[in-house]
Amino acid sequence: MVIAVTNQKGGVGKTTTAINLSASLALLDYRVLVIDMDPQGNSSDGLGINTNKLDNTVYDALINETPLSDIVIPNALRNLFVAPTNITLSGAETELASDISRPFKLRKAIKPELGKYDFIIIDCPPSLSILTVNAIVASSDLLVPIEPSSYALKGMSMLMSTILKTREDLEHYARFLGVVVNMFDPGLPLHTSIVEAVKEYFTPRKVFKTTIPRSPRIPEAELHGQCIHQYAPEDIGARQFNALAQEIIEKTHERKS
């Protein structure tokens, strides 16, 4: 599976989800590649990579057609690998503007790597830019993190329109894997009611049963360049990301059966 973690709204936990879901899958003995498609490079930083000292990044894969295998860096966690990014990726938007094949650059870069990994997780930027379109077109599945706030569904119609547009205009059908609710507190009635509203919007089947709590250890881990499993393996956040990984694996088995 190639999973794009996407939501054009910032602050919903896309990077947190990409990092820690990938780590959970790696701990289950799956080979996992994280592709950082956000020019801020937060996934790269959060997995311990110094983004100021990189010879090649995802930018080079998109613009210079550098093989992704020349960019990938192994993480300290077994089975986990990272295709890092830094601020240079922000220039890709302009450089791709006149390229007719611009929506397919990432898909082309990923193709030779598909047989090497069980899961490829793409961390998308908080916008519906050409970088996000590249991620959607390169993916087999879309995972949408949201926060339990009154703005949770704001902009969802825009994201769904973009997904529909890639299906119609680019003839690429990425499956909607589901919505995962981040920063969830079951003790807050507002959070519970928002989850119910999300289920009504998407249908319960498209909302993961697993929710990710607001744990202070998760951002602490990212500041130390580690996933939650390395930094605080006993934390509830680690357990919940493991549960999310299990749900995703179950979905893959359902498709095969």
Buried (B, 14 or more C-beta within 10 A) or exposed (E): BBBBBBBBBEEBBBBBBBBBBBBBBBBBEBBBBBBBBBBBBBBBBBBBBEBEEBEBBBBBBBBEEBEBEEBBBEBEBEBBBBBBBBEBBBEBBEEBEEEEEBBBBBBBBBEEBEEEBBBBBBBBBBEBBBBBBBBBBBBBBBBBBBBBBEEBBEBBEEBBEBBEEBEEEBEBEBBEBBBBBBBBEEEEEEBBEBBEBBBEBBEEEBBBEBBBBBBEBBBBBBEEBBBBBBBBEEBBBBBBBBBBBBBBBEBBEEEEE
